[in-house]
């Protein structure tokens, strides 16, 4: 079902030069520039680890650690991830004296990040210049081969990469269909030049790389917000300026968009290098050993594939009325569950927002917590389903462990991910694909119960499809697999570019 060996894309991956010819290349250094958020840092550093493990000629990877008031612990988190990796180093960028205002982050996070990058650009350029200079002066013959930048940082292609004569590669922590959306936006803006309108939320959009037309309501909420829309308008055409685009996905999961991009002559080459997952050394600033032991100990006592896991990510939260609707649904369905609760507008003890007597009524079959070790939970044999916000990292983790999803997106591109999982790939159960946190509206008990029953009953064959995709993900990373070949092609280009 997922065999894409005949696709144009995979055929291109086999065009690798003999090892003898490549062995002449001296060692290289890469400079990674991620945005300072937990999810983006996690994937960037995990990808850096993979590159270093694959080819000894990648001497060093330097991660420029940007400072943002929205992620005060980012530097500590990044350092915890590279503690056992001496060839990956963190280069701290000084804090800005005048960062963008925090209320902008609340209104339009995309615009906040774009402004943060612009304000930090002189400091980034100074840092890259100093790295280049130290390599020129050094005697170890290591060449800085290029920049690997977050797509939110793509203004740096011209402002840093081109000015310092370094090739720039965009690293997309989203999926290939998101790249299709970004390719679509400049054309739409030229024709319409306005943000999307909720009055036309059901308008069908034809977007490159998608099999189906997409109702506008599944597009990122920022496209309906004037301030955030301007950031998308600025970011989307700059993908064309990159030397290549690395995507945290794999050809077997998204054959249609990867085939589409392989045939675009005027677009940078696209490399499916995923799934990139952090299965080890995953630190959490909120992690407490007692919480982990309590959760994992409880799971050990549950039958295989019997537990529903509910978690909406590090930023995903629901208000008290919604918590009560979820609780009623769990009582109604009667399944075992592990529920990680984060409440808004302020963090509260989960017990304070649950219906009176709830914990007594579900005693023995349910566990409620604040933080949960998500990777360990999804890997556990007791987990049979995942009610998820559909963040791309969480989606890949769930697929990797063969756990089917019921979609409850919250923000960013998660609605688009939910549409992809339910309609494009038929890998998930539709709980509420177009939900947006903070917009208002309550997902009722009956709606939640319907989706949970379907999910835990196997989701009309979705459980088997997800297990097949888990196998495909592993094969993609093996020698000769689609992502392995694409990553090798990327490394070959880095080593050969500028070599004698």
N, C-alpha and C positions, 0 to 999 in steps of 0.2 A: 504493500500500500504506500510505503514511504520511499520506495526506491527511485532515486532521481539520477541514477548513474548515466542515463542517456541524455541528461539535460545539457544545454550549451554551457552552463556555468561550470559543471563539474569536469567537462571535457577540457576546459581551459586550465584547470588546476594541475593537470598532469604535465604541463610544459615546463619541467624543471631541468636545469643544467646538471651535468655530471658532477659528482663530489670533487673530483680532481681539479676541475676548472674553478670551483668555488673556493678551494682550500687556500688560494693565494691571497685572499682578502685579509687585511689586518683587522684588529679588534675595533669595536664601535661602542659608542655611548648613545643612549636615547634620553630625551628630556620629556617627561610626562607633565601635562598641566591639566589636572582635573579641577572641577569646581569643589569648594570645601563643604561637601555634604557627605554624610555617612555612606549612603548608597553608592554614590559616584566614586568616592575614595576606595571603597571596598572592591569594586570591580576593576578599577584602574590598577590597584596594587596586585590583585590576583592575576591580572593579565601580565603585568610586569614579571611576576614570579614565573609564569608559564614561559615567557620568552627566554628568560635567563636559563631555565632548565632545559630548553630545547636546543640551544646553540651556545657553546662556550665562547664564541667570538663576540657575543654581546657582553662586553666587559662590565658595564655599569648602566644602571637606569637611575636617573635622578628625578625625583618627584618634587615639583615646585608646590609647596604647601601655601596656598593663599589663606589670608585671614579674613573672616567675616563674623560680624556680631551675631549672625543667625546660627553659627556653628562654633561656639566657643571652645569645644573640646576636640575639634577636628585634628589638630596636630598631635595630641596625645593618642587619639584613636589610630591615626596613620602610623605612628611609631610602634604601637603595639602590634600592628599587622606585619611589620618588617623586622621584628626583633630577631628572627632567626635567618635573616637574609642580608649578609654583609655586602652583597653587590647591588642592593637597592638602598639608596640614601634619600633622606628628606632634606630639602633646601627651603628653609622658612623665608617667606616673603614678609617684610615688615607690615605691621598694621597701618591702615590708612588713618590719617588725622580727620578726614571728612568722608566717612563711608556714606553710601546712600541711606536715606532715612528708613528706620525700621517699619514705619507705617506703610511705606511703599511695598515692602516684602509681604505685608498682610494683604494689600490690595492687588498687587501684580508681581508675584515672585519672579516671573521670567524677566520683567523689566529691571527688578532689583539686581539680579545676577548679571545682566548685560551691563548695567551701569557700574557694578562692582568691578567687572573685568576692565572696562574702559579706564576707570580711575586707577586701577592697579597696573595698567599696561607699562608705564615707564619703569616701575619697579621690576616687572617681569623681564623687560628688555635688558635692564641692568644685570639681572641675575643670569640670564642666558649668555650675555656678553662676557661675564666673568668666567663662566664655565668654558666657553670657547677659548678665551685667553689662557686659562690655566692648562687646557689641553695643548694649545700651541707651544707653550713654554715647556711642557712636560717632556720626558724622555721615553714614555711608555708607548708611543705611536698609536694612541687611541684616538679615533676620529669621532666627533659628534655627528651622528648620521641623520638626525632629524628631530622634529617635535611631534609628539602624540598628544593632541589637545581635545578636551571635551568640546562637544558641539556648541555649548554655550559660549565657548571661548574662541569661536572661529574668526572673530575680528583680528586675532593674533596672527593669522596666516599672512596678512599683508603687513601689519604693524610690527611684527617681530620676525616671523619666518622669512618673508621675502627681503626685508631690510638687512637681515644677517645672513642671507644666502643659505637658509636651511629649509629642506623640504618639510612640509607640514601634512600630517595625517590626522583626520578627524576620527575620534573614537566615540562611537554612538552606543551609549549604555541602554538604549531602547532597542526595538526590533526593526526588521527591514521594512515593514509596512509604515512605520513612523517616518523612515527616510522617504518613502513614497509620498507621504503627506507633505513633507518639507519641499519636495520637488514640485508638488502641485501648487503650493501657495503663491509663488511669484507670478505664475500665469493667472491665477484667480485674481490676485491683487491688481495686475495690469488691466484686467477686464472690469473689475468692480470697485477696487480701491476702498473697501470698507470692511469693518469687522463683520463676523457672522451675526445674525439676528435671531434671537430666540423665537421670534414670530414665525420664522421659517425653519424651525428646528427639524422638521421632517423632510426638508428639501433633500433630494438624493444627489450625492456628489460622486463623480467618477474620478477615482484617485489612482495614480499609477501603482501597480503592484498588488492591488486588491482584486479579488475575484468578483466580489459583489459591489454594487453601488452602496454608499454609506449615507444614512440619514445624518444630517448636520449635527444633530444632538449628541452624536458619539464622538465628535471632534473635541480636542482639549478645551476645557472651559475658558482658558486664556484667550482663545480666538473670538470669544463673545465679549471680551473686556477691552475697551479702547486702549488703555495703557499697555496691557500685555500684548495686544495684537501688534502694536508697533514693534515690539521686540521680535516677534515672529517674522514680521516683514523684513526686519534688518538681518536676522539670522539665516533665513531660508535660502536666499540666492547665493550665499557665501560657501555653501557646500561644494559648489562647482570649482572653487579656488583651491581645494585640497588636492594633494597628490594622490591620495587614496582615502577610502572610508572603511574603517574597521567596525564591524557590527557584532554585538553580543547576541548572536543567534546562529542557527545552523541550517544548512541547505535542506535537510530532510524535514525540518519543521516549517520552513517557508519557501518551498520550491518556486512558487509563482513569482514573488517579488525578486528573488535572487536571479531567476531566469530573465526577468524584465530588465534588471540593471546590467546584466551581462551583455545585453544587446544595445546599450545606450552608448553610442560612439562619442557624444559630446559631454559625457559625465565621467568623473573620476572612477577608477576601478574600485569595486566593492569586495571586501573580504569578510566572509562569514567566519568568525573565529570563536564562536560560542559552542556550547554554553560555558561561560566563565562564572564559576561558583566559588564561594569561600566556604569550604567544607571543614577546614581546620583553622586554628589560630584566630577564630572569629571573636574578638573581644567586644564587650558591650559596656558602656559607661554605667548602665543600670543593673548590670548582672550581679546577683548575689548567689553565693554557693548554696545557701539554704533553700532559696526559691527553686533553683535548678534541681536539687536533690529531691525536693518535695514533688515536683512535676514529673520527673523521670521515674521516680519510685512508684507514683500512682499509675503511670502508663504501664509499668511492668506487670501490674495486676489485672490488666484489661485484655480481653480476647483480641485476636488478630483482626485488623480492619474494622473494628467496632466503634472507634472513637471519632467524633466530629471535632475538628480543630477550627476555632474561630479567632482570627487575628487580622487587624486592619493596618498593620505596619507601624513604623516609628512615628509617623505624623498623622495617621488615621485615627480619628476619634468620633464617638457618637454621643449625643446628649442623653439626658436621663429618660425622657419619654421613649427614645429609640431603644435604650437598654432594656426597658420593661417589655417592649414588644418582642425583642429577641428572647428574653427569658420566658415569656408566655409560649412562644413557638417551641422552645426546647422542651418545656413541660408537655406540650401537646404531642410532639413527635415521640418523646420518650426514649430517645437514643442517648448513648453515652457521649459526653462532650468534655472538651478542654477549651476554656474561653478566656482569652487574654483581653481584658477590658481597659481601654483608655477613654476617659470621659472628657467632654468639653462643656463650658469654656475653660474650666480649670481642672487640674488633676485632683481626683478624689479617691478615697478608698473604694474599691469595687463593691464592697458589702454595703456601702451607704446609698448606692443608686439602684440596687436590686429590689424587686418586689418583696414585701414583707413575707417572711417564712419560706422564701424560694429555696435557700440552701438546705433547709430541713426536708423539703419535699423532693429534692433531687439527690439527697444524701446517698453516697455509694456509687452513683453513676455520673456525677458531674464534678468538675474541679474548676474554680474560678481563680484567676491570678491577674496581676498587673503585667509585669514583664514575663516573657517566655522565651526559651532558647529555640528559636524557630527551626533552625536546621536540624538540630537533634530531634525535635518533635516530629518533623515531617519524615525523618529517616526511621522513626520507630514503627515496628510492625503493627502496633495497635491502631495507628491512624488510618482511617478509611475515607476521609473526605476533609476538604479545606474550604471554609467560607473566607474568601480573600478579597483584599482591595485591588488585586490584579496589578500591583507594581511589578515591573518586569523581572527584577531580581527574585521576588517571591514566586512569580509564575515559573521561572526556570527551575527553581529549587523544587517546587511541587511536581513539575514534569519529571525531573531527574529521579525523584523517589517514587514515581508512579502513583501519585495521590491526585485524584480528580478534584476539580475546583467548582464551587458555586460562586458566581461573579457578583461582587459588591464594590465597585470602584468608588474612589473618594475624590481624587484631584489629579492634576497634571494630565498625563496621557493615558490614565488608567481606564477611562471609558473606551478609548480606542483599542486598548489591550483586551478589554472584556468583549467587544464586538469581534475582534480577531479570534479569540478563543471559542466563542459560541457560534458565530455565523460562518467565519472563514474556515476554521479548522475543525469545528464540531468536537472539541475536546473538553468543553465545560458546560455546566448547567447554568441557565440564565436565572439568576435571582433578581437582580435589577441592574441591567447593563448601563443605564443612563443616569444612575444616581450620582449626584455631586454634593460633597460635604459642604455644609454651610449655605446651601441654596434654599433650604427649607424642604418640607415634605417628609412624611413618615412612611417607612416601609412596614406594612401591617403584619401582624402575627401570622395570618393565614398565608400570605405571600411567602414569608420566610419558611414556614412549615412545609409548603408545597415543594420548594426548592431543596430543602434539607432531605425530605423523604426521597425525592428523585436521586439526589446525590448519593445517599447512603445505600440506596437500592441498586446502584451501579450506573445510574444516569443513562439508561437506554443504550448500553454498550460503551459508554464513555470510559468506564473504568478500564476496560480492555484496551481501548485506543490509547489511553494515557500510558499504560504499561508498555505498549508497542513503541510509543514515542520515547519512553525512558531508555529502551534498548537502542533506539536510533541515536539518541544523544550520546550514549557511550561509544557507539561505533564511530560517530563523527570525530571523536577525539583520538581514536586509535591510529596507529601508523597506517597511512593510506586512506583514512577517513576524510570526509569532505572538509571539516574544519582544520584538521591536521595539514592537509594539502594547501589550504588557503593561507594558513599561518606560515607555512614553509615558503610560499610564494612571496609573502610580505617580507620575511626575513631575508630572502635572497635579494630582493630589490634594495633593501637597506644596505646589505653588504657590498653589492656591486656598484651602487650609485657613488660616484666619486673615487672608486678604486682605480688603481693603475692597470 
